[in-house]
Amino acid sequence: MNPSQTPIPGTVLFDGEQARKGYALNKMCFSFNEEVNRNAFLADEEGYMRRYGLNEQQAAAIRSRNVLQLLAAGGNAYYLAKFAGIFKLDMQDIGAQQTGLTKEQFKAKLVAANLQ
């Protein structure tokens, strides 16, 4: 990180180390581009996670549907969005979870900031 850059508190920087750490998780989430894979995951989540070799941190984060835990486990936001889509979650749902707000509170915050 450039010394002049100030990290955002609570933000996980997705760098080479995180990419290596999250390879299995991101590979699994990428597979959700295919409907057959989404259905296979929903039919047997544990078996599907084993198929991709997720470690316990990653598997626990998947089970809890916790975006912040998924990011800490090496998840990339782009691939995690594919996972969230299985459960009909959109980016506002994810943003709300990341900020500790309800979805309605998060949407109101965006509107107030004119970022809807």
C-alpha positions in Angstrom: 0.0 0.0 0.0 1.2 3.5 -0.8 2.1 5.3 2.5 0.0 8.2 1.4 -3.1 6.0 1.3 -5.2 5.7 4.4 -7.0 2.3 4.8 -10.7 2.4 5.4 -11.4 0.9 8.9 -12.9 -2.5 8.6 -12.0 -2.9 4.9 -10.1 -6.0 3.7 -7.7 -5.1 1.0 -8.0 -7.7 -1.8 -4.3 -8.1 -2.7 -2.2 -11.1 -3.9 -2.2 -12.7 -0.4 -6.0 -12.5 -0.2 -6.4 -13.8 -3.8 -4.3 -16.9 -2.9 -6.2 -17.3 0.4 -9.6 -17.1 -1.3 -8.8 -19.1 -4.5 -11.1 -22.0 -3.6 -13.9 -19.8 -2.4 -13.8 -17.5 -5.4 -13.5 -20.5 -7.8 -16.7 -22.0 -6.2 -18.5 -18.7 -6.4 -17.5 -18.3 -10.1 -19.1 -21.7 -10.7 -22.5 -20.1 -9.8 -22.5 -18.5 -13.3 -24.1 -21.8 -14.3 -27.6 -22.6 -13.2 -26.8 -26.3 -12.8 -24.1 -25.4 -10.3 -26.4 -23.1 -8.3 -28.9 -25.9 -8.1 -26.2 -28.4 -7.1 -25.1 -26.0 -4.3 -28.6 -25.6 -3.0 -29.2 -29.4 -3.1 -26.0 -30.1 -1.0 -24.2 -27.1 0.3 -21.7 -29.1 2.4 -20.8 -31.5 -0.5 -20.5 -28.6 -2.9 -18.1 -26.8 -0.6 -16.0 -30.0 -0.1 -15.9 -30.4 -3.9 -14.1 -27.0 -4.1 -11.9 -27.6 -1.1 -13.1 -24.7 1.1 -11.3 -24.4 4.4 -13.3 -24.2 7.6 -13.2 -20.4 7.8 -14.6 -20.2 4.2 -17.2 -22.9 4.9 -18.3 -21.2 8.1 -18.7 -17.9 6.3 -20.8 -19.5 3.5 -23.0 -21.2 6.1 -23.6 -17.9 7.9 -24.1 -15.9 4.7 -21.9 -13.3 6.2 -20.3 -11.0 3.6 -17.7 -9.6 5.9 -16.6 -13.0 7.0 -16.4 -14.0 3.3 -14.2 -11.0 2.5 -11.9 -11.9 5.4 -11.7 -15.5 4.1 -10.3 -14.2 0.8 -13.5 -13.6 -1.0 -13.6 -11.2 -3.9 -16.7 -8.9 -4.0 -17.3 -9.7 -7.7 -17.4 -13.4 -7.1 -19.3 -13.1 -3.8 -22.1 -11.3 -5.7 -22.7 -14.5 -7.6 -23.1 -16.4 -4.3 -25.5 -13.7 -3.0 -27.5 -13.9 -6.1 -28.5 -17.4 -5.3 -30.4 -16.1 -2.4 -31.9 -13.1 -4.3 -29.6 -10.6 -2.5 -28.6 -7.5 -4.4 -25.7 -5.1 -3.8 -27.9 -3.0 -1.5 -28.4 -6.1 0.7 -24.6 -6.6 0.7 -23.9 -2.9 1.4 -26.4 -3.0 4.3 -24.7 -6.0 5.8 -21.2 -4.4 5.4 -22.3 -1.2 7.2 -24.4 -2.8 9.9 -27.6 -1.2 8.6 -30.9 -2.6 7.5 -31.5 -2.5 3.8 -34.0 0.3 4.2 -31.5 2.3 6.3 -28.8 1.7 3.7 -31.0 2.8 0.8 -32.0 5.9 2.8 -28.3 6.7 3.3 -27.6 6.3 -0.4 -30.6 8.6 -1.3 -29.4 11.2 1.3 -25.9 11.1 -0.3 -27.5 11.1 -3.8 -25.7 7.8 -4.6 -28.7 5.7 -5.4 
